[in-house]
Amino acid sequence: MTSSSKIAVRELPLFPLPEVVLFPTRPLPLHIFEFRYRIMMNTILESDRRFGVLMVDPVKGTIANTGCCAEIVHHQRLPDDRIKMLTLGQQRFRVLEYVREKPYRVGLVEWIEDQPPAKDLRPLSTEVEQLLRDVVRLSAKLTEQNIELPEDLPDLPTELSYWVASNLYGVAPEQQLLLEMQDTATRLEREAEILTSTRNHLAARSVLKDTFNEK
């Protein structure tokens, strides 16, 4: 075993959040006020600053089995022991079993990663990026607002797939499916489908808007 190899299984404090899906490399600001999670975060801040985020389905009332590890990169203590913090997504994990439930959940988890790509993913990631730019351009036109993509948009296919997935809004179950995928190409292909559908919808609305504006 080399010094760089990771422990495949470990215990991890778990933080279930309604309709929140965290992805690797993506930021997640949090405001901790519930007593048991204040206990959890204070414990974590004294150790390795890492915990797992799991999506709660508010309709089904179920907690996802696959999540993403978050690392606390900045925190601020507020009056009455509340904590504001900024966390950053690290590697993904799958819960093997719950070690305990109180005062907060702790699970035995295994890390999961994408499989090595079987083909060059750059053409696919270029397609996704272009679709993204089309969606932003049409959204800006329809809302008459200045909407721009960040200059530091990831150029690596896997990181781009995480960025796109984390910026989908109001579709937590879809985000959860993207998080659970262990193939970058499959994730990018699904995102291309979503963005194509969104672009076509926005383009149709844009045509209607132009038509009414001409009258």
Contacts in CASP RR format, 6 or more apart in sequence:
PFRMAT RR
TARGET T0000
AUTHOR 0000-0000-0000
METHOD contacts of the structure
MODEL  1
MTSSSKIAVRELPLFPLPEVVLFPTRPLPLHIFEFRYRIMMNTILESDRR
FGVLMVDPVKGTIANTGCCAEIVHHQRLPDDRIKMLTLGQQRFRVLEYVR
EKPYRVGLVEWIEDQPPAKDLRPLSTEVEQLLRDVVRLSAKLTEQNIELP
EDLPDLPTELSYWVASNLYGVAPEQQLLLEMQDTATRLEREAEILTSTRN
HLAARSVLKDTFNEK
6 111 0 8 1.000
8 110 0 8 1.000
8 111 0 8 1.000
9 96 0 8 1.000
9 108 0 8 1.000
9 109 0 8 1.000
9 110 0 8 1.000
10 108 0 8 1.000
10 109 0 8 1.000
11 99 0 8 1.000
11 106 0 8 1.000
11 107 0 8 1.000
11 108 0 8 1.000
11 109 0 8 1.000
12 50 0 8 1.000
12 51 0 8 1.000
12 52 0 8 1.000
12 69 0 8 1.000
12 93 0 8 1.000
12 106 0 8 1.000
12 107 0 8 1.000
12 108 0 8 1.000
12 109 0 8 1.000
13 40 0 8 1.000
13 43 0 8 1.000
13 44 0 8 1.000
13 51 0 8 1.000
13 52 0 8 1.000
13 104 0 8 1.000
13 105 0 8 1.000
13 106 0 8 1.000
13 107 0 8 1.000
14 51 0 8 1.000
14 52 0 8 1.000
14 53 0 8 1.000
14 54 0 8 1.000
14 95 0 8 1.000
14 104 0 8 1.000
14 105 0 8 1.000
14 106 0 8 1.000
14 107 0 8 1.000
15 37 0 8 1.000
15 40 0 8 1.000
15 51 0 8 1.000
15 52 0 8 1.000
15 53 0 8 1.000
15 54 0 8 1.000
15 70 0 8 1.000
15 104 0 8 1.000
16 53 0 8 1.000
16 54 0 8 1.000
16 55 0 8 1.000
16 56 0 8 1.000
16 63 0 8 1.000
16 105 0 8 1.000
17 53 0 8 1.000
17 54 0 8 1.000
17 55 0 8 1.000
17 56 0 8 1.000
18 55 0 8 1.000
18 56 0 8 1.000
18 58 0 8 1.000
19 55 0 8 1.000
19 56 0 8 1.000
19 57 0 8 1.000
19 58 0 8 1.000
19 170 0 8 1.000
19 172 0 8 1.000
20 28 0 8 1.000
20 53 0 8 1.000
20 55 0 8 1.000
20 172 0 8 1.000
21 53 0 8 1.000
21 55 0 8 1.000
21 64 0 8 1.000
21 67 0 8 1.000
21 68 0 8 1.000
21 165 0 8 1.000
21 166 0 8 1.000
21 172 0 8 1.000
21 175 0 8 1.000
21 176 0 8 1.000
21 178 0 8 1.000
21 179 0 8 1.000
22 28 0 8 1.000
22 53 0 8 1.000
22 67 0 8 1.000
22 68 0 8 1.000
22 70 0 8 1.000
22 87 0 8 1.000
22 89 0 8 1.000
22 166 0 8 1.000
23 68 0 8 1.000
23 89 0 8 1.000
23 162 0 8 1.000
23 163 0 8 1.000
23 165 0 8 1.000
23 166 0 8 1.000
23 175 0 8 1.000
23 179 0 8 1.000
24 68 0 8 1.000
24 89 0 8 1.000
24 90 0 8 1.000
24 91 0 8 1.000
24 92 0 8 1.000
24 162 0 8 1.000
25 88 0 8 1.000
25 89 0 8 1.000
25 154 0 8 1.000
25 159 0 8 1.000
25 162 0 8 1.000
25 163 0 8 1.000
26 88 0 8 1.000
26 89 0 8 1.000
26 162 0 8 1.000
26 163 0 8 1.000
26 166 0 8 1.000
27 86 0 8 1.000
27 87 0 8 1.000
27 88 0 8 1.000
27 89 0 8 1.000
28 53 0 8 1.000
28 70 0 8 1.000
28 86 0 8 1.000
28 87 0 8 1.000
28 88 0 8 1.000
28 89 0 8 1.000
29 84 0 8 1.000
29 85 0 8 1.000
29 86 0 8 1.000
29 87 0 8 1.000
30 84 0 8 1.000
30 85 0 8 1.000
30 86 0 8 1.000
30 87 0 8 1.000
31 82 0 8 1.000
31 83 0 8 1.000
31 84 0 8 1.000
32 38 0 8 1.000
32 41 0 8 1.000
32 82 0 8 1.000
32 83 0 8 1.000
32 84 0 8 1.000
32 85 0 8 1.000
33 82 0 8 1.000
36 102 0 8 1.000
36 103 0 8 1.000
36 104 0 8 1.000
37 104 0 8 1.000
38 81 0 8 1.000
38 82 0 8 1.000
38 83 0 8 1.000
39 103 0 8 1.000
39 104 0 8 1.000
40 51 0 8 1.000
40 103 0 8 1.000
40 104 0 8 1.000
41 51 0 8 1.000
41 72 0 8 1.000
41 75 0 8 1.000
41 83 0 8 1.000
41 85 0 8 1.000
42 83 0 8 1.000
44 50 0 8 1.000
44 51 0 8 1.000
44 72 0 8 1.000
45 72 0 8 1.000
45 75 0 8 1.000
49 71 0 8 1.000
49 72 0 8 1.000
49 73 0 8 1.000
50 69 0 8 1.000
50 70 0 8 1.000
50 71 0 8 1.000
50 72 0 8 1.000
50 90 0 8 1.000
51 69 0 8 1.000
51 70 0 8 1.000
52 67 0 8 1.000
52 68 0 8 1.000
52 69 0 8 1.000
52 70 0 8 1.000
52 93 0 8 1.000
52 109 0 8 1.000
53 67 0 8 1.000
53 68 0 8 1.000
53 69 0 8 1.000
53 70 0 8 1.000
53 87 0 8 1.000
53 89 0 8 1.000
54 63 0 8 1.000
54 64 0 8 1.000
54 65 0 8 1.000
54 66 0 8 1.000
54 67 0 8 1.000
54 95 0 8 1.000
55 63 0 8 1.000
55 64 0 8 1.000
55 67 0 8 1.000
55 172 0 8 1.000
55 175 0 8 1.000
55 176 0 8 1.000
56 62 0 8 1.000
56 63 0 8 1.000
56 64 0 8 1.000
57 63 0 8 1.000
57 64 0 8 1.000
57 172 0 8 1.000
57 173 0 8 1.000
64 176 0 8 1.000
65 94 0 8 1.000
65 95 0 8 1.000
66 92 0 8 1.000
66 93 0 8 1.000
66 94 0 8 1.000
66 95 0 8 1.000
66 112 0 8 1.000
66 176 0 8 1.000
66 179 0 8 1.000
66 180 0 8 1.000
67 92 0 8 1.000
67 93 0 8 1.000
67 94 0 8 1.000
67 95 0 8 1.000
67 179 0 8 1.000
68 89 0 8 1.000
68 90 0 8 1.000
68 91 0 8 1.000
68 92 0 8 1.000
68 93 0 8 1.000
68 179 0 8 1.000
69 89 0 8 1.000
69 90 0 8 1.000
69 91 0 8 1.000
69 92 0 8 1.000
69 93 0 8 1.000
70 87 0 8 1.000
70 88 0 8 1.000
70 89 0 8 1.000
70 90 0 8 1.000
71 87 0 8 1.000
71 88 0 8 1.000
71 89 0 8 1.000
71 90 0 8 1.000
72 85 0 8 1.000
72 86 0 8 1.000
72 87 0 8 1.000
73 86 0 8 1.000
73 87 0 8 1.000
73 88 0 8 1.000
74 85 0 8 1.000
74 86 0 8 1.000
75 83 0 8 1.000
75 84 0 8 1.000
75 85 0 8 1.000
75 86 0 8 1.000
76 83 0 8 1.000
76 84 0 8 1.000
76 85 0 8 1.000
77 83 0 8 1.000
78 84 0 8 1.000
91 111 0 8 1.000
91 112 0 8 1.000
91 113 0 8 1.000
92 111 0 8 1.000
92 112 0 8 1.000
92 113 0 8 1.000
92 179 0 8 1.000
93 109 0 8 1.000
93 110 0 8 1.000
93 111 0 8 1.000
93 112 0 8 1.000
94 109 0 8 1.000
94 110 0 8 1.000
94 112 0 8 1.000
95 107 0 8 1.000
95 108 0 8 1.000
95 109 0 8 1.000
96 107 0 8 1.000
96 108 0 8 1.000
96 109 0 8 1.000
96 110 0 8 1.000
97 107 0 8 1.000
97 108 0 8 1.000
98 105 0 8 1.000
98 106 0 8 1.000
98 107 0 8 1.000
98 108 0 8 1.000
99 106 0 8 1.000
99 107 0 8 1.000
99 108 0 8 1.000
100 106 0 8 1.000
100 107 0 8 1.000
112 182 0 8 1.000
113 182 0 8 1.000
114 158 0 8 1.000
114 181 0 8 1.000
114 182 0 8 1.000
114 183 0 8 1.000
114 184 0 8 1.000
114 187 0 8 1.000
115 182 0 8 1.000
115 183 0 8 1.000
117 157 0 8 1.000
117 184 0 8 1.000
117 185 0 8 1.000
118 185 0 8 1.000
119 185 0 8 1.000
121 157 0 8 1.000
121 158 0 8 1.000
121 184 0 8 1.000
121 185 0 8 1.000
121 188 0 8 1.000
122 157 0 8 1.000
124 157 0 8 1.000
124 185 0 8 1.000
124 188 0 8 1.000
124 189 0 8 1.000
124 192 0 8 1.000
125 155 0 8 1.000
125 156 0 8 1.000
125 157 0 8 1.000
125 160 0 8 1.000
125 161 0 8 1.000
125 188 0 8 1.000
127 192 0 8 1.000
128 160 0 8 1.000
128 161 0 8 1.000
128 164 0 8 1.000
128 188 0 8 1.000
128 191 0 8 1.000
128 192 0 8 1.000
128 195 0 8 1.000
129 153 0 8 1.000
129 160 0 8 1.000
131 192 0 8 1.000
131 195 0 8 1.000
131 196 0 8 1.000
131 199 0 8 1.000
132 149 0 8 1.000
132 153 0 8 1.000
132 164 0 8 1.000
132 195 0 8 1.000
133 149 0 8 1.000
134 195 0 8 1.000
134 199 0 8 1.000
135 195 0 8 1.000
135 198 0 8 1.000
135 199 0 8 1.000
135 202 0 8 1.000
136 147 0 8 1.000
136 148 0 8 1.000
136 149 0 8 1.000
138 199 0 8 1.000
138 202 0 8 1.000
138 203 0 8 1.000
138 206 0 8 1.000
139 145 0 8 1.000
139 147 0 8 1.000
139 202 0 8 1.000
140 146 0 8 1.000
140 147 0 8 1.000
140 148 0 8 1.000
141 206 0 8 1.000
142 202 0 8 1.000
142 205 0 8 1.000
142 206 0 8 1.000
142 209 0 8 1.000
153 160 0 8 1.000
153 163 0 8 1.000
154 160 0 8 1.000
154 162 0 8 1.000
154 163 0 8 1.000
157 184 0 8 1.000
157 188 0 8 1.000
158 184 0 8 1.000
160 188 0 8 1.000
161 178 0 8 1.000
161 184 0 8 1.000
161 187 0 8 1.000
161 188 0 8 1.000
161 191 0 8 1.000
164 191 0 8 1.000
164 195 0 8 1.000
165 175 0 8 1.000
165 178 0 8 1.000
165 179 0 8 1.000
165 187 0 8 1.000
165 191 0 8 1.000
166 175 0 8 1.000
168 174 0 8 1.000
168 175 0 8 1.000
168 178 0 8 1.000
168 194 0 8 1.000
174 194 0 8 1.000
177 190 0 8 1.000
178 187 0 8 1.000
178 190 0 8 1.000
178 191 0 8 1.000
181 187 0 8 1.000
181 190 0 8 1.000
END
